[in-house]
Amino acid sequence: MLSPIKILFWIFMEERIEVEKIAKLARLKLTEEEIKKFELDLKEVKEMFDEIDKIEVKENPCFHPVEVKNVMRKDKVRKGFSLKEVFSNTEQKEKNFLKGPSV
């Protein structure tokens, strides 16, 4: 069975472009030396996951150190805010909507 982390490493280890893509997503500027270093580091981590995958597991491990229980509260109906109350503390509004930053 493939772990989610291993799947991510396979995706990111395909080519050198992937290291550069990850750096771009993380807004990192890497030198050629750093790119080579991270390629080697990721390759080493992938090899470690390959070793873990070789272990034969006969049971589906399930362990929770803390009891798992539902922590949801019951819904209660209550009066909400009026439009006047909602818009009273902001200048960022247009018609009956709050304005947010452009995405």
C-alpha positions in Angstrom: 0.0 0.0 0.0 1.4 3.4 -0.9 1.4 6.1 1.7 0.2 9.6 0.8 3.6 11.0 1.5 5.3 8.5 -0.8 2.8 9.4 -3.6 3.7 13.1 -3.1 7.4 12.3 -3.3 6.9 10.3 -6.5 5.1 13.3 -8.0 7.8 15.7 -6.9 10.7 13.5 -7.8 9.9 13.0 -11.5 12.2 15.7 -12.9 14.4 18.6 -11.9 11.6 20.9 -13.0 9.6 19.6 -10.0 12.2 20.9 -7.5 12.0 24.3 -9.3 8.2 24.1 -9.3 8.1 23.4 -5.5 10.5 26.3 -4.9 8.3 28.6 -7.0 5.2 27.5 -5.0 7.0 28.2 -1.7 8.3 31.5 -3.1 11.9 30.4 -2.7 14.8 31.5 -5.0 17.2 28.6 -5.2 20.7 28.6 -6.7 21.8 25.7 -8.9 23.7 24.2 -6.0 20.6 24.3 -3.8 18.5 22.7 -6.5 21.0 19.8 -6.9 21.1 19.4 -3.1 17.4 19.2 -2.7 17.2 16.8 -5.6 19.6 14.5 -3.7 17.8 15.0 -0.4 14.4 14.2 -1.9 15.9 11.1 -3.7 17.3 9.9 -0.3 13.9 10.4 1.4 12.2 8.5 -1.4 14.6 5.6 -1.0 13.8 5.5 2.7 10.1 5.2 1.9 10.9 2.4 -0.6 12.6 0.5 2.3 9.5 1.0 4.5 7.3 -0.3 1.7 9.3 -3.5 1.7 8.1 -4.3 5.2 5.4 -6.9 5.1 2.4 -6.0 7.2 -0.3 -8.6 7.7 -2.7 -6.5 9.8 -4.2 -3.1 9.2 -2.7 -1.1 12.1 -5.1 1.1 13.9 -3.9 3.0 17.0 -5.3 6.1 18.7 -3.4 7.2 21.8 -6.4 9.4 22.7 -10.0 8.1 22.7 -11.8 9.2 19.6 -15.2 10.7 20.3 -17.6 13.1 18.7 -17.0 16.7 19.9 -19.8 18.3 17.9 -22.3 20.4 19.8 -26.0 20.4 19.1 -27.3 23.1 16.8 -29.3 25.8 18.5 -31.5 28.3 16.6 -30.9 31.8 17.6 -31.4 35.3 16.2 -28.6 36.5 13.8 -27.4 40.0 13.1 -29.3 42.6 11.1 -27.7 44.1 8.0 -27.3 47.4 9.9 -25.3 45.6 12.6 -23.2 43.7 10.1 -22.2 46.7 8.1 -21.9 49.1 11.1 -18.2 48.3 11.6 -16.8 48.3 8.0 -16.4 50.6 5.1 -15.7 47.7 2.8 -19.2 47.1 1.5 -21.0 47.2 -1.8 -24.8 47.0 -1.9 -25.7 44.2 0.7 -22.3 42.5 0.5 -19.0 42.7 2.3 -16.1 43.4 0.0 -12.9 41.4 0.3 -9.6 41.4 -1.5 -9.4 40.3 -5.1 -8.2 36.7 -5.6 
